[in-house]
């Protein structure tokens, strides 16, 4: 009897540590793992059950579910059915089959998602799945916390980010402003496919920049921004604040950006014709960051900068001739990587400060690419 109790305790502990939602059950945890392999199906399942299912329930506050499939594969004639029940009461079936590998699905405004897999000697399928329920889906390229409408009893703790870009994506940038964190609280950005951290902010900060890049490139990627408590301590996030922006760039944007970085820092050593190129995605990112930093001023790629007093400063475009607009030539640019001051406090060097923080001071996390279906 004692031996049996030890075995039961061991199995229970292993289940908790692995945190796997078993087949033919309701997955009630907000985050869990589902593992399936046709070779694991018992003879009873093949003869009588004919299928396996997992039902994932959405959070009552944020009715969104993210499904992150890994190593997905089915043989011809076998499909995995994902059935969603929306908040309006409608059901939708989506079939997935083939050697899809790694991909992700974002389900918005749903009550539940049920995954059904046929099991018999005629069917073969295998996959691992990490699911995440209870996060908001960022509606645009910005997150503001807190918003004007806040649930003070159960505030949002995480946001799903799928940076929007026409075509496929290569590199991703995240900027955070006016971060205020309660004691024992951190702000984390991580990749849902690998579960790797892109970066962790563990202190109050005026500005932070993070970046990630896919090694196989030109795919899509999904990220989560969330509050986490240090060392599993229960913490109150209601006093936290931050404003986040995120950007996606294609491979051509990244290559163009690299040229502009070299032209800005080593202008005298690079031919003029090489630097006189336009990088729309790069310029858009800098324009938006500059606008948010100074509220009213916006850097114009046409060669002008608009100030609060409408003063026009010429020669301030993305080319070898301006070198950070009106920032003195002898400025130690590396200082901007180690300062906690906001860039707008550097009179005349705001643009240079933003350029350095976003491009030169940011560590780029390398990730494996994944599809978003």
ABEGO torsion letter per residue (X at the ends): XAAAAAAAAAAAAAAAAAGBBBBGBBBABABBBBBBBAAABBAAAAAAAGBBBBBBBBBAABBBBBBBBBGBBBBBGBBBBBBBBBAAGBBBBBBBBEBAEBBBBBBBGBABBBBBBBBBAABBBBBBBBBBBGBBBBABABBBOBBABBBAABBBABBBBBBBBBEBBABBBBBBBGBBBBBGBBBBBBBAAAGBBABBBABBBABBBBBBBBAAEGBBBBBBBBBBBBGGBBBBAAABBBBBBBBBBBAAAAAAAAAAAAAAABAAABBAAAABBBBAAAAAAAAAAAAAAAGABBBBAAGBBBBAAGBBBBGBBBBAAAGGEABBAABBAAAAAABABBAAABBGAAAAAAAAAAAAABBBBBBBBBBBX
